[in-house]
Amino acid sequence: MALPTKSSILDLRLNTQCTRYPKESNDGWAKCKDSGRKLPKYKIVVLGASGVGKSALAIQMNHQCFVEEHDPTIQDSYWKEVALDNSGYILNVLDTAGQDIYRDLRDQCLAAGDGVLGVFALDDPSSLDQLQQIWSTWSLQQKQRLPLVLVGNKCDLVTAAGEAQTDAAILTHKWGAPFIKTSAKTRQGVEEAFALLVHEIQRAQESVVESSMEKTQQHKAMCSCGCSVA
Ligand SMILES: Nc1nc2c(ncn2[C@@H]2O[C@H](COP(=O)(O)OP(=O)(O)OP(=O)(O)O)[C@@H](O)[C@H]2O)c(=O)[nH]1
């Protein structure tokens, strides 16, 4: 099978309901192309050091194939409709550059994202340090933390839990983020990683709605002179 070549936006439609939506929707919902249904849309930023497999994961998720060569990314974007029960959602996967010279572009993606897949390679403990550096630097400048899933990729290359996995277990505790092992080569854990992040995003969005409803109720429970009413 011919492998996809990189472009700013891939639209290969290989065995998948992958659909490209070039125009942005501001309200977080996108129109399903064929049926006119409105589905929630989640922007997922794939973050991590160069060579950890961010593009391979994004392409495996969207096009169900494995890219062998390492062609450093500047920025790519993929769209996919994911079916879930009787409905579904639209995934917009933003594949960022691992190279630090593109840090500004990466920060723009993070600013636009709903959640982050923080990727490191299980066979390279230094890639976890680099991810930690990238994520901590960015998070420090933000008021609100984006939902994050920590992804240990290239699990096909390691036979036992190594240094990177032990360090990742400590980080998941510190960051309060779930951890999952994947292989972009064998597809192990790939769909699960994206689904887990969507779940984290939905939870975060629900808690924002709940806390704003609580605030509204508290406001209503105050009479005009400022005292509380039952
Ligand atoms: N064995 C194995 N190789 C992988 C896996 N994921 C990626 N690779 C290989 O690792 C190399 C780098 O993968 P990329 O997806 O290009 O890495 P990247 O993180 O996007 O790199 P940048 O674009 O430079 O940031 C490629 O040769 C991939 O084929 C995996 O799960 N297992």
The ligand as a Tripos MOL2 file, in Angstrom:
@<TRIPOS>MOLECULE
LIG
   32    34     1     0     0
SMALL
NO_CHARGES

@<TRIPOS>ATOM
      1 N1          9.0220    0.6910   16.2440 N.pl3     1 LIG1
      2 C1          8.3080    1.8250   16.2740 C.ar      1 LIG1
      3 N2          8.7220    2.9010   15.5720 N.ar      1 LIG1
      4 C2          7.9670    4.0220   15.6290 C.ar      1 LIG1
      5 C3          6.7800    4.1030   16.3860 C.ar      1 LIG1
      6 N3          6.2610    5.3400   16.2410 N.ar      1 LIG1
      7 C4          7.0930    5.9900   15.4190 C.ar      1 LIG1
      8 N4          8.1220    5.2100   15.0410 N.ar      1 LIG1
      9 C5          9.2420    5.5760   14.1550 C.3       1 LIG1
     10 O1          9.9480    6.6420   14.7940 O.3       1 LIG1
     11 C6         10.4090    7.5800   13.8090 C.3       1 LIG1
     12 C7          9.8920    8.9730   14.1500 C.3       1 LIG1
     13 O2          8.4900    8.9910   14.0370 O.3       1 LIG1
     14 P1          7.6740   10.3380   13.7250 P.3       1 LIG1
     15 O3          6.2320   10.0100   13.8340 O.co2     1 LIG1
     16 O4          8.1350   10.9480   12.4460 O.co2     1 LIG1
     17 O5          8.1740   11.2380   14.9440 O.3       1 LIG1
     18 P2          7.6660   12.7010   15.3620 P.3       1 LIG1
     19 O6          7.5090   12.6890   16.8330 O.co2     1 LIG1
     20 O7          6.4900   13.1120   14.5640 O.co2     1 LIG1
     21 O8          8.9420   13.5690   14.9790 O.3       1 LIG1
     22 P3          8.9980   15.1660   14.6150 P.3       1 LIG1
     23 O9          8.1040   15.3880   13.4590 O.co2     1 LIG1
     24 O10        10.4510   15.3940   14.2980 O.co2     1 LIG1
     25 O11         8.5760   15.9250   15.8350 O.co2     1 LIG1
     26 C8          9.9040    7.0720   12.4600 C.3       1 LIG1
     27 O12        10.9600    6.3540   11.8470 O.3       1 LIG1
     28 C9          8.7580    6.1330   12.8310 C.3       1 LIG1
     29 O13         8.5740    5.0860   11.8830 O.3       1 LIG1
     30 C10         6.3690    2.9430   17.1200 C.ar      1 LIG1
     31 O14         5.3660    2.9080   17.8360 O.2       1 LIG1
     32 N5          7.1800    1.8420   17.0330 N.ar      1 LIG1
@<TRIPOS>BOND
     1     1     2 1
     2     2     3 ar
     3     2    32 ar
     4     3     4 ar
     5     4     5 ar
     6     4     8 ar
     7     5     6 ar
     8     5    30 ar
     9     6     7 ar
    10     7     8 ar
    11     8     9 1
    12     9    10 1
    13     9    28 1
    14    10    11 1
    15    11    12 1
    16    11    26 1
    17    12    13 1
    18    13    14 1
    19    14    15 2
    20    14    16 1
    21    14    17 1
    22    17    18 1
    23    18    19 2
    24    18    20 1
    25    18    21 1
    26    21    22 1
    27    22    23 2
    28    22    24 1
    29    22    25 1
    30    26    27 1
    31    26    28 1
    32    28    29 1
    33    30    31 2
    34    30    32 ar
@<TRIPOS>SUBSTRUCTURE
     1 LIG1         1 GROUP 0 **** ****
